[in-house]
């Protein structure tokens, strides 16, 4: 184990110890998964009518085409130009991406900058497609990273049922960045994590542990 892995393992143990102290489980077997929030600029997400409608159209058109155990994540830079035409043009591009079993697409359509990732993970109760509309800066890299990390905790297929929902907790290790928790909360809500984890907690560098309100 190298120094970086040792540091990460130590930090994760500290997180788990903080949770165990705050929520004594009296010996009950509970599966704890930890997601660390990196110190990066948080993206500013948009939730206006056009943004919501754009994502809904893509999800309705493509969800049945996404393979089991995979989740498609689409990001588009706001403002969205020609939203209906853009969604119509993007749909076949994502279908081609899935058919070719590729995992990455970056494309410009009707002046819109769009990125797509096909990520591992997802179960019957989580959506097959997520969409994020964000301001130009910073870019969407952290959205893909955060979603990928959470999906890894969810697992897919048989791996996801190793423990029933009553025995699965998700822990978000946050370095006292309250603004970024809004992005974390939105990702967790979009993934419908309440159907996968009994508790979703946030730990802070001070040792404080609290539920993540969804």
Secondary structure as GFF3:
##gff-version 3
##sequence-region A 1 214
A	DSSP	alpha_helix	3	22	.	.	.	ID=ss1
A	DSSP	beta_strand	31	36	.	.	.	ID=ss2
A	DSSP	alpha_helix	49	62	.	.	.	ID=ss3
A	DSSP	three_ten_helix	63	65	.	.	.	ID=ss4
A	DSSP	beta_strand	70	77	.	.	.	ID=ss5
A	DSSP	alpha_helix	83	99	.	.	.	ID=ss6
A	DSSP	beta_strand	104	109	.	.	.	ID=ss7
A	DSSP	beta_strand	112	120	.	.	.	ID=ss8
A	DSSP	beta_strand	129	134	.	.	.	ID=ss9
A	DSSP	alpha_helix	141	154	.	.	.	ID=ss10
A	DSSP	three_ten_helix	157	161	.	.	.	ID=ss11
A	DSSP	three_ten_helix	165	167	.	.	.	ID=ss12
A	DSSP	beta_strand	168	173	.	.	.	ID=ss13
A	DSSP	alpha_helix	178	190	.	.	.	ID=ss14
A	DSSP	three_ten_helix	193	195	.	.	.	ID=ss15
A	DSSP	beta_strand	199	203	.	.	.	ID=ss16
A	DSSP	beta_strand	209	211	.	.	.	ID=ss17
###
